[in-house]
């Protein structure tokens, strides 16, 4: 089976050229080809993130929990799976996923697996995203729910048949990357009787240049 591999090219210089609330911008001079001059690469230094495909049994098969969120840079409200940044120091990815499912969808789950990992834009960002599959889902009691604010205050939860969500992706009606990747991966894993699923603490190929993990 093919596999991506860890490889580090020599970095001659590193500079943080801009700092923001959610991510920063870095500039590296890196030797890509031995014997040649270093090239300049700019990229978003990101914390990484997690997302959750939460499934329940519906009348016509499995249903996936989707939330709608306004995304200002693309001027659109998108249907998404619950997701969030790995911005709590020391928090394990699985714990972050459980927190996001609780905060964004008022849900908890008994069974967790790693569904798929990916880099959102490996040519220009350090962001790695791990998508978990959550099953055995239950609603959080009214008095224990998270109080959402900003764009999240406008969120609504909708349970959508998995097959309908897959059809919406193929029809160009869903655009959020974690939702597209997660839903298609769920459909693929389901077709193989869930055999491709990994343990919730499976190894993860993340960037060593993440926002708070730089070691030069």
N, C-alpha and C positions, 0 to 999 in steps of 0.2 A: 504494500500500500504506500502511495506517495505520502510525504510528510514535509511540512515546512520545517526549517531548521534555524536554530539560533546562530547568528553570525554577526560579529562586530568589526566594522572597519575603523581604522585609526582616526580619532578626532583631534585635529591640530589645535583648534580653539573653540570655545563655547561662550555664548553671550545670551543673556535673557534680555531681549530688546523691548519687550512690552509685558506688563502685568495687568491682568483683569480679575473680575470677581469670580469667574468660573474656570477660566483657562488663561494661560500665558502664551507668549510667542517667543521662540528661541531661534538663534542663528548658530549654525555649526559650520566650520570649515573641516571637511572630511576627505580623506584620501580614499577614493573609490577604486582606483586602479593603481597598483604598485608602480612606483617610478614616475608617476605623473603628478602634476600640481593638484592641490586640494580644490574641491569644488565647494561652493556656498549652498547650504540648504536651510531654508526657513520652514518651521513647522509649529503647529499648535501643540503646546505641552499641556496634556490633559490628565485628569485623575483616573480615567477609566470609568466604566459604568456596568450596571447589571440590569437585566430585564426579566420579566416573568410571563410565560404562557401558562395561564391558570385554566384548567379544564374541569368541567363538570358533565355529568350524564344528562342529556336532554331527551326529549321524546323521540327525536329522529337521529340520535347519535350524539357524539361529544359536542359541547359548546365551549367557546373560548371567551374569556372576559376581556372586553375592550373598553378603553376610556378615550374620550375625545378631549384634545387639548389644543389651544391656540398657539401656533408657532409663528412668532413675529417675523423672523428673517425670510420666511417663504410666504407670508401673508395668507395663511390658511389654517383652518382647524382640521386636525388629522385624527383619524382613528388609530390608536396605539395600544400596545400592551403596557402594563405598569412597568415603570423603569425609573432609574435614578443614578446619581453619581456615587462613586466610591470616595466620598469626601469626608467620611468619619474616620479619623486616625485609628488604626488598629482593628477596624471592623472587618470581619471575614466576609467574602463575597456572598455566601449563603445567608448570613445574617442581614446583610444589606438588602438582599432580594426579599427576604421575609418582611423587613421594615417597609420597603417600597410597596409591597402588595397590601400591607395593612394601611399605609398612609394614603395610597391613591385609589384603592378599590374596596376598602373596608372588608378585606378577606384574609383568612389564614388557611394554611394547608397542612396536611399530615404527611404527604409524600413528596419528596423533592429529588430531582435528578438534573444533571447538566444536559442540556439539549444541544447547544451549539455555541462555539466561540468565533468571533471575527474581529478584524480591525475595521473601523468605520471608514477611514480614508488613509491607508498606510503610506501614501506618498506625501501627505501633508499634515498628519496628526498622529500623536502617540496613543490616541484613544483605542483601547481594547474593550470589547463588550462581551460579557458572558450572559447567555440566555438560559434560564432555568425552566424546567417543566414542573408545575405544581399541580398535584392531584389530591383528592380527598379534601376538597375545598369547602370551607364554611364561612358564613357571614360573621363579622365582628358585632357583638351586641351594641346597641345604640349608644350607651353611655361610655363605651370604650373606644370609640372611633376617633381618628385623628382629625383635627380642625385644619382644613386646607386654606391656603391664601394665594394671593396673586393669580396667575393663570390657572393654577390648580383648583382654585375656588369655583371655577366654572365647569369643572369636569363632571361628566355623567358616565355611569357604568352601563354597559349593554352586553348581554350574553348573546353571542352570535354562533350559529352552527358552524363547526369547523369547515365543513365543505363549502358553505356560503362565503366564509372568509377567504378561502383559497380561490374561489371563483372571482371574488372582488379584486384580489391581487392580479389575477390574470387579465381582468377587464380594465386594469389601470385605474381602479377606484381607491386603492390604498397605497400610500407612499412612504410611510414611516419605515425606516430601514429595519429596526429591531422587530417590528410587527411583521414585515414581509419575510425576513429571514426566519424568525421564530415560528410563524404559522406554517410556512412551507416545510421547515424541518420537522415540525410536529406531524404534519400529514405524512411525511416520508417515514418517520419512526413508527407511526401507527400502522402503516402498511406492512411493516416488518415486525409486527406484534411487539413493539417497544424494545426490541433487542439492541438497537444502536445506542440506547441511553447510557450515560456514564454516571458514576457515583457523584454525589453532590460536592465532594471535595477533590474531584479529579484535577490533575495538573493542568496549568493554564499558561500558554505562551504569551506573556505580556511584554510590553516595551520596557526596557530598563531606563528609558528617558522620560517616563511619566512625570507629571508635574512636580510631585514631592519625593521622587525616588532617584533623582539624578545623582550619579556617583562618579564625577570626573575630578 
